[in-house]
């Protein structure tokens, strides 16, 4: 569904969000927080993918735990 480059970008944004949460909990200084957001086109693809998953058009193969993570969003 996502290319290797897209998955890298998604993980970079996830790491930046984790940094921000760590900052909010006082675990790291503000200047160490990475700032990154995926490009708009990729954000649209992510939203579309989540929509497909929520519609039930996703066939779960029993190997991915990532769907539980998506339910938080």
LUMKOLGU-784509 format. One record per residue (C-alpha): residue number from 1; residue in one letter; x, y, z. Coordinates in steps of 0.5 Angstrom, whole numbers, plus 500, padded with zeros to 3 digits. Each point is the difference from the previous one (the first is absolute). Example, Ala and Ser with C-alpha at 12.3 -4.5 7.8 and 13.67 -1.06 7.14 Angstrom:
BEGIN
(r 1, "A", (525, 491, 516))
(r 2, "S", (502, 507, 498))
END
This chain:
BEGIN
(r 1, "X", (500, 500, 500))
(r 2, "X", (506, 505, 502))
(r 3, "X", (506, 500, 496))
(r 4, "X", (507, 500, 504))
(r 5, "X", (501, 507, 500))
(r 6, "X", (493, 501, 502))
(r 7, "X", (501, 496, 506))
(r 8, "X", (506, 503, 502))
(r 9, "X", (496, 507, 500))
(r 10, "X", (495, 497, 504))
(r 11, "X", (505, 498, 505))
(r 12, "X", (503, 506, 500))
(r 13, "X", (494, 504, 502))
(r 14, "X", (498, 495, 505))
(r 15, "X", (507, 501, 504))
(r 16, "X", (499, 507, 500))
(r 17, "X", (493, 499, 503))
(r 18, "X", (503, 496, 505))
(r 19, "X", (506, 505, 501))
(r 20, "X", (494, 505, 502))
(r 21, "X", (496, 496, 504))
(r 22, "X", (507, 499, 504))
(r 23, "X", (501, 507, 500))
(r 24, "X", (493, 501, 503))
(r 25, "X", (501, 495, 506))
(r 26, "X", (507, 504, 501))
(r 27, "X", (504, 494, 498))
(r 28, "X", (504, 504, 495))
(r 29, "X", (502, 508, 498))
(r 30, "X", (496, 503, 495))
(r 31, "X", (506, 502, 496))
(r 32, "X", (501, 492, 499))
(r 33, "X", (493, 499, 497))
(r 34, "X", (500, 498, 493))
(r 35, "X", (495, 504, 495))
(r 36, "X", (498, 496, 495))
(r 37, "X", (493, 499, 496))
(r 38, "X", (499, 495, 494))
(r 39, "X", (498, 504, 493))
(r 40, "X", (493, 501, 499))
(r 41, "X", (499, 495, 494))
(r 42, "X", (503, 495, 505))
(r 43, "X", (495, 502, 506))
(r 44, "X", (494, 499, 495))
(r 45, "X", (503, 493, 498))
(r 46, "X", (500, 499, 507))
(r 47, "X", (493, 502, 501))
(r 48, "X", (497, 496, 494))
(r 49, "X", (504, 494, 503))
(r 50, "X", (496, 501, 507))
(r 51, "X", (494, 501, 496))
(r 52, "X", (501, 493, 497))
(r 53, "X", (501, 497, 506))
(r 54, "X", (494, 503, 504))
(r 55, "X", (496, 498, 494))
(r 56, "X", (502, 492, 501))
(r 57, "X", (503, 500, 493))
(r 58, "X", (507, 498, 504))
(r 59, "X", (501, 492, 500))
(r 60, "X", (504, 499, 507))
(r 61, "X", (505, 495, 499))
(r 62, "X", (501, 499, 507))
(r 63, "X", (507, 502, 500))
(r 64, "X", (500, 508, 501))
(r 65, "X", (499, 503, 507))
(r 66, "X", (500, 507, 496))
(r 67, "X", (492, 500, 500))
(r 68, "X", (499, 501, 507))
(r 69, "X", (505, 506, 500))
(r 70, "X", (496, 503, 495))
(r 71, "X", (493, 500, 504))
(r 72, "X", (504, 505, 504))
(r 73, "X", (499, 505, 495))
END
